[in-house]
Amino acid sequence: MSAEALSARLRAAQRSHLDGDWAEAERAYRACLRDWPACAAAKSFLAFLLLQTQRPAEAEVWLSEAIAAEACHADWHFSLGMAQARQGRSGDARRAFAAAAELDGGQPMYWTNLAAACEQDGDFAAAEQACRQALSADAGCADAHFLLAGLCLRQERHAEARRHNALGIVAQPAAHGPIARIEAHCELDQRDAALALLHDWLAQAPDDPVALHLLAACGGAEPPPQCSPEFIRRTFDANAEAFDATLTNLHYQGPQWLAQCLERLAPPPAALDALDLGCGTGLAGGVLRPYARRLLGVDLSGEMLARAADKGVYDVLTQGDIIEFLATAPLPVDLICCLDTLSYFGDLEPALSWMARALKPGGLLLFSIERAPRALPGGHRLQPCGRYLHDPDWVEGLLAACGLALRERRDMMLREEAGCPVPGAFYCAERMP
């Protein structure tokens, strides 16, 4: 058979491959190789199809033969690396990806796959260098930014990790929702871009409570004294189903601190009238239950309360605003828990005052805030995520003004966001006689 006829058969096999008829393409590639066993191109095309159909070991054999005959094709080395990586051989994959990048350094995916192999191999410095090479080829390579974010997290370079995570989101907007994109633009000090997204959102839904609140959070409107009930309800209703799993993944520390604090306080079992404000799905309720004679939970989100009810730890669950509830509560209680809830209030004085009034003399208030890294004018600041940061020293001053004596303050991580720790402060305060 002439070389021209063999080339025509190979092109026909490629057309079948491109058309998605993989069975016919494989048959045709193998037929070509029976009649033309030295054709390195046919070996590479067959190997790529084998990779597509999850047969990496056989793909590696054909690619090795093709590269032995013609070592100048960067994409063949790259495919070889993919075959080896899928078999769990990061060291071999690393060498193949490096060869591909050396032949064609302008392909970001060669560098990002090299970075991933280096990371899997434990060579984090080489992985970071490969990511930076990818960004030299394409500054908007989302994969490189996300890989760099992970590498920075390993080294506790949290500011860099947040920045690269934001750059990855901005570079790949179609893969992320509007809230993630708005927060990413704010992280990068691209407030105009964040506000443009919000104005587009509000053009479609002018009364959307989430968009209206985030508009203020991003500087497009006057910050409110606290998050609107509609914003809180919408946000938590939407996230209720996966809430417990999400907080587990974020290494949320609230229940652990609460349990440790109660162990130190050592109240008698089943002796307290307790109130869990902003109870959510009841994560704190499970910790409080052994100490409670009666345990009440309050939350704005009906979806969250439904999941709290499933846990069976509360005597009564009430849907509503916590300050409105406190203003009408009939009897004072021995203990109030308010974890990860005051981040939705700016000025904490009204909430803390009502909590103090709802406590018996000697009663305890256990709560948390998102801790500002430095003093804040007015004691609080609305963040682009829609929650408030608080100055912990300012909070201590409010406690005293509200008739609450500080018994304990622990500055520690509240949870993680994008792998980075969110600084928090946990307080135990006692109602003074």
Buried (B, 14 or more C-beta within 10 A) or exposed (E): EEEEEBBEBBEBBBEBBEEEBBEBBBEBBEBBBEEBEEBBBBBBBBBBBBBEEEBBEBBBEBBBBBBEBEEEBBBBBBBBBBBBBBBEBBEBBBBBBBBBBEBBBEBBBBBBBBBBBBBBBEBBEBBBBBBEBBBBBBEEBBBBBBBBBBBBBEEEBBEBBBBBBBBBBBBBBEEBEBBBBBBBBBBBEBBEBBBBBBEEBBEEEEEBBBBBBBBBBBBBBEBBEBBBBBBBBBBBBEBBBEBBEEBEEBBBBBBEBBBBBBEEBEBEEEEBBBBBBBBBBBBBBBBBBEBBEBBBBBBBBEBBBBBBBEBEBBEEBBBEBBBEBBEEBEEBBBBBBBBBBBBBBBBBBBBBBBBBBBBBEEBBBBBBBBBBEEEBEEBBBBBBBBBBBBBBEBBBEBBEEBBBEBBBBBEBBBBBEBBBBBBBBBBBBBBBE
